[in-house]
Amino acid sequence: MCPCVCGLLLLTSCSAWPAAPAEHTYYVSTTGNDSNRGDSGAPWRTIQKAADALRPGDTAVVAAGEYHERVQVRNSGASGASISFDGKGAVSMEGFRVSGSYVHVNGFEIANAPGNDLFNRALSSGIYCSGAGDVFSNNFIHGTNAVGIYLEEGSTRNSIISNRVVSAVEAGIYVRGTNHIVESNDISHTVQTHPGMLNSGDADGIRFFGSGSIFRKNYIHDITLADMGNTNPHIDGFQTWGPVSNITIERNTIVQAETGDQGIIIEGKYQPTGGIIIRNNVFAIRSVEFGPAVIAGGLGPVSNIQILNNTVAAVIGPAEYAFWLFDNVSKVDVRNNAVYDFGNAQYSYIRIDPKATDLNIGTNAVYKSDGKPPKGNPFPGDLWMVNPQFINVSTRDFHIRPTSPLIDAGVTLASVTDDFDGSHRPLGKGPDIGAFEAR
């Protein structure tokens, strides 16, 4: 029946409600031609042709081959009807610049991005996104002259899932904007510069800014001075200097390559900086000197940081402190962490500068394999110098044995309801200390 006005049936003829847009699948091949129909029997030649043609719900299936193009995606899909680019087989190309929303890019090898300046991220990054609701998944991005995947200020609700980023410049993934999900990505060998570049930067895993984003189950490893292009890198697994708020960093694995690397550094150059939960992560630190898992403070105020139920292990011998809280830090909660081989005669397992305030520290498990306790005394509730009984430190299997003293030894925390593997906490009488609940 047609719509009514004031309870009266309209007498004029009514047209049907608009139909949902038809969804089409198009095809791109190195043997195609852009004047073709774009179907499986007559594919297009370029991905750009597909990017200009696709509408909500449409998919471009890109056949294996080398495509010497950097694709600009200006069209947008819709919620529940994304525009999709699906690489089938070994599909090599020069990257995407996505300004449209509800776009899905899946399964591409991205290399040889045309830019040579890390500060021209729109050109030099593997994927550059300023849209909303976009998804980038299962791509292999390597050798870019800026970051592997960059989310611009103003972007929102984008997802970066299961990509592999190797030998990017400055960072593997760089996140600005709001409410993103960055999950299950493999990031390695970030460098300061590649040959012929105009500028150089640092060498980080993930840089994060903005608000509301979740970083989960990422693997950051092998960022090292051994790679050409790294001369004096400031290597961090995660880094921010604000503004940043309402961030969750959970169930990630960060393997530091050498002394001097840092796991997560939070600096407050721009405000606000805080509201960050760091929980259920594994830090494998390859340092016998300076190599903290988490640093909070420096450059300006940092507040409301929760460092909860992480496993932090110096895997090649005792190192200095696992955590460092600067003078300008306030409202920090450090509890239920398993700390292995940190601290010495000069340092506690946590370094606290004199003006750090409103700290809640304790119920951490602290162990030194050399039998020499760290400087100072335990914090309230700490398990002091008891072997956590990890399965195998040398292979970085930090699950705990059924006889571990960490079992049921933690305090219940409202913001920690699962563990590194996604299992519910607690499984026993109380939560276990560290990133893993015993099975």
C-alpha positions, 0 to 999 in steps of 0.5 A, a space after each residue: 500500500 502507498 504511504 498515507 498523509 494525515 490518515 488519508 490514502 494518497 490518490 496519486 499513483 505511487 512508484 515502487 520503493 527503490 530496489 537495493 542496488 544489484 551486486 556485480 562481480 567484475 574481473 581484472 587480468 593482465 591479459 584483459 583490456 579496459 574497453 572490455 565488459 569486465 566479466 570473466 570472459 572479457 576482463 579489464 586490464 587495470 585495477 584502476 578501471 575497476 576502482 572507477 567503476 565499482 559501486 556498493 556491493 560490487 567486487 573486483 576479482 584480480 587475477 595473478 600477475 604484475 600490475 604497474 599501477 598505484 590505485 586511487 579508490 574514490 568511490 564508496 560502498 555502503 554498510 553491508 555492501 562494501 566495494 571489494 578488491 580481491 586478489 587471487 594468487 600472486 597479485 603484485 601492484 604499487 599500492 592503494 590510496 583509499 578516500 572512499 568508505 566501505 572499501 575492502 582490499 584483500 590479498 595483494 602484494 604491494 611493493 615499489 610504491 612510487 614516492 621517495 619521501 616518508 613525509 609524503 605518506 599519501 604516495 609513499 605508503 603501501 596503503 593510505 586511507 582517509 575513509 571510514 569503514 574500510 577493511 585491509 586484510 591478508 596483504 603482503 606489503 614490503 619495501 615501501 618508502 613510508 609506512 606499510 599501512 597509514 590511517 589518516 586523521 579523520 578516518 574512522 572505524 577501519 580494520 587492518 587485519 592479518 597483513 604482513 608488513 616487512 621493511 617499511 620506513 618509520 613504522 609498519 602501521 601508523 594509526 590516526 583517527 578513531 575507533 579502528 581495529 588493528 588485529 593479527 598483523 605481522 610486522 618486521 624489519 622496519 627501517 629508517 630509510 631506503 636508498 635514494 630517499 629524501 628523509 629518514 625516520 625511526 623504525 617502529 612496529 606500530 604508531 598510534 594516535 587518536 581515540 577508541 582503537 584496539 590493537 590485538 594479536 599483532 606480532 612485532 619482531 626483528 626490527 634490528 640494526 642489522 638491516 641496511 637503512 638502520 643507523 641510529 633507530 629509536 626502535 619501539 614496538 608501539 609508540 605514541 606521543 599524543 593526543 591519544 585516549 581510550 586505547 586497548 593494546 592486548 594479546 600482542 607479541 613483541 620480540 625485541 631484537 637487541 639492547 636498547 629497543 623498547 616495547 611500548 612507549 607513551 609520551 605526552 607531547 600533545 594532550 590528552 595522552 592517557 586512557 590506555 589499557 595494556 593487558 595480556 601481552 607477551 614481551 620477549 626482550 633480547 637485552 642484558 641492559 636497557 630494554 623496558 617493556 613499557 615506558 610511560 611519560 616524557 615530553 608531557 603529562 601521561 595519565 590513566 595507564 593500566 599495565 595488567 596481566 602481561 608476561 615480560 621476559 628477558 630471554 637472553 639473561 637479566 636486564 634492567 627494569 621492565 617498566 619505567 614511570 616518569 615524573 609526569 605520570 599519574 594514575 598508573 596501575 601495574 598489577 598481575 604481571 609476570 616479570 622474568 629476569 628484570 632488575 639487578 643490584 642497581 634497579 628494581 623491576 620497575 623504575 619510578 621517578 620521584 614525582 610520579 603520582 597515584 600509583 597502584 603497583 603490586 601482585 606481580 610475580 618477579 623472578 631472577 634466573 640468577 637467584 639475585 633479587 632486584 634492588 628494593 623490596 616487593 610491592 604489596 602482594 608480589 610473588 617474590 623470587 619464585 620460579 613462574 614455571 613457564 613451559 619454555 623460555 628459549 622458545 618463548 612459550 610462556 604458558 605456565 605449568 600446572 604446578 606454577 605458583 602464578 596459578 590463582 595468585 592474581 587479583 580480580 581486575 574488572 578490565 581483564 576478563 580473558 587471557 592471551 589465548 582468549 580463554 575466560 578468566 579466571 579458570 580456577 579460584 582466582 586469575 593467574 598472574 601473567 598473560 596466560 591462564 593455566 589449562 
